[in-house]
Amino acid sequence: MPRLSRRVLLAGGAGAALLPGAAASAGVQAADLTSLRGQSWRSLQRYFSLERGLVYLNNGTLGPCPRPVTEVVHQAWRVLEQNPAEQGYGPLLEQAEAVRAEAARFLGCGVDEVAITRSTTEGMSAIAQGLHLRPGDRVLTTDQEHPGGRVCWDYLARHGGISIDAVRLPKSPADPATITACFEAALTPQTRVISVSHVSYCTGLRLPIPALAALAEAHGALLEVDGAQAPGVLAV
């Protein structure tokens, strides 16, 4: 089992590429969202291109971007098309590195611990494929995982011979220790990975990630966290 610098890996999303404050280059300016601060929810509606009257709640899967962000995306695409090789391997690549640094500050980790992916699912799958799990190894997860965070383990179970154990999370846990105890009871000597969501996409239950990280470390396992629902809402 390879050892990584952190026991907890947050599988990041492509949205980090548009964090305000990222260094501008190649004529592409970072999205300025400062004008949105302090405004009412109703006044903020005009910054989005959603259908009129639509109440959109699926922000953790495919969330809408405010127009200042989409404008930056379009601007970057136009700059890239002016000279794809020159821009893609030069100024725009440098800007991606600036974005990584901004994302690291936002998440409270080192720059070398951040990888920009196109989705959380891609990030989760990349980690799962890179762990080199063997037949008989076990992954401990829950019964409330988003399919995008579960499919990587289902693939390895089908094609790599690993086994998956799922903790049945309590509907109304008395406290975080109750949740941690469920995981501790489900661990086996063959458990190599604990894979959980920081916040459940179906119930909103917040898992005690620090306690689960300590449990995984004590067991010699890796904790992989599907963090799609948390950054920007909770301190991670």
N, C-alpha and C positions, 0 to 999 in steps of 0.2 A: 504494500500500500504506500504510494508516494506521500511524502510529507510536504505540506504547503505552509507558507508563512502565516496564514490565518486559517483557523478551523472553520470559520464561517465565510462562505463565498456568496456574494450577492450577484445573481445573474442579471447583468445590467440590460438596459434598453437603449434603442437608438435615439430616444428623446434627449439623452444627455448631450447630443451633438448641438443642441440649440439652447443650452443653458446660458442665461444672460451673464455677461461679463467675460465670456470667452474672447480671446484675442482675435481681432479682425485682421484679415489679410486677403490679398488677391481681390480687393474691392468688395469683399463680402463683410458686411457689418453684423455684429451679433445682435440678436433681437432685443430691442429695448422695451421691456415690460414695466418700466417704472411708472408709466402713466396709468397703469391699471390698479395701482395700489390705492387703497382707501375708497374705492368706488363700490357702490351697492351692487348686489348680484344682478338686479334688473338692468342697470346701466352697462354691466359687463357683457350682456347678451349680444350687443352689437359688434363685439369683437370676434364672434364666431359665425360660421357659415351654415349652421344647422337649419333644417327646415323650420319654418315658422310654426310655433305651437308644439314642437317636439320637445319632450322632456327626456334628455339623454343621460343615462346612468351608467353605461358600460365603459367607464373611463379606464378601468384596469386592463381591458383587453385591447380595444381600439378607441382611444380617446380622441376627441376633436382638438385641434390646435387653434389657438387664437391667431387672428390674421397677421399680427407682427411676426409670428413664427413661420407661418406658411410663406410669407413674403420673402423671408430670409432663405428658405429652402429653394424657392424659385430663383432667387438671385444667385445662389451658389450653383444651381444647375446651369444657368446661363453662362456663368463664368467658366465652368468646367467645359462646356461645349465650345467655347472660343478657342481653346487649345487643350484638348483632353490630356495628353501626355505631360505637357509642361505644367499644367495646373494640378492634375491629379497626383503627380509625384513630387510636386514642388509646394507652392503656397497653400493649396488646399490640404495637403497632407500635414504641413506644419500647423495649420489651424486645427486639424484633428488632434494633434498632440496638445495644443492649448486647451482644447475641450476636455481631454483626459485629465489634465491638471485641475480644471475647474470642477469636474465631476468628483475627483478625489477629495477636494476641499468640501464639497457638498455632502459627501458620504462619510467624511471623517476617516479616510484611509490613505495609504500611499499611492502615488501615481502608478507605480509598478504593479499595483493590485487592481487596476482598472483596465478592462477591455471593452471597447465599444462594439456592441453586436446589433443586429437588426431587430432583435426581439428577446424577451426573456426566455422563450422556448428555445431559441438558438443557443443562448448562453448556457441553459441547463443541459442541453444535449451535448454541447462541446465538452463540458466538464465530465458528463457521464461517459462519453466515449474516450476521454483521456485518462480515466482512472485505471484502465486495464484490469477490471474485475474478472475473476475466474469462476468457473462452474462451482457451485456450492456457496459462493459468497452471498450475503443477504443484505438487502436494502430495507430499512425501516422507514415507513412513511405514514400517512394518515388516510382516513376515509373522506377527507374534505379537500383533496388536492385538485387544482385545475388540470384539465387534460393536457395542457401545454407543458406542465411541469412533471406529469406522470408518464407521458408517452416514451421518454428516453429510457426509463427503467423497464417499461413493458417490452420495448425492443430488445434490451439486453436479456430479459427473462426468456424471450422467445428465441433469440439467436445466440445468446452467450451463456445460457445455463445458470444464471443467477436466480435467486428467489426473492420475492417481495413480501414483506410483512406490513400490514396496515393497522395502525392504532385506531380504534374507534373513539373519536374525541367526544367527551361529554358535552351535552347540549348546553348545560349551565354549570360550568365548573365552579366550585366554591372559591378557589383561589388558584394562582399559577402553579403552586406546588402539586395540586391535584393533577394537572396536565403533565407535569414532569414525571410524576409517579407512574402514569400510564406508559410513558416511553421506557422508563427504567424497567418496568415489568416485562416489556416486550423485547428487550435486548437479548441477543444470543451471542455465544462466542464467535459466531460467523458473521455477525453484523459489521459491515465495513462502512456503511453510509447511513446517516439519518437525513432524510430529505423532506423538508416541510415548507409550508408557506408562512411568512411572517404574519400575514393577515389572511384568514380564509376568505376566498372569493364568494362562497355561498352563504356563510353565516356572519362574517365580520369578526369572528373570534380571533383575538390577538394571542399568538403563542409566545411563551417566555423564552425568547431566543438566547439571552445570556445563560440561563439555567440549562438549556438544551446543549449549548456549546460546551459548557463545563462537563455535562454528562457524556457527550461524544468524546471529548478529550480524555476523560478518565477511562473510557472504554477502548481508546485507540482507534476511534472511527472518525470519519469526516462528516461535518455538518454542512449540508448544502441547503441554502435558503432561497425559495422563490420569493423575491422581494417586490414583485410587480405592484402590489397594492399599497406599499408603505411609503417609499420616498416621496417627499413633497407633502405628505400628510403627517407622518410620524417621524420623530428623530430616530435615525438608524445608526 
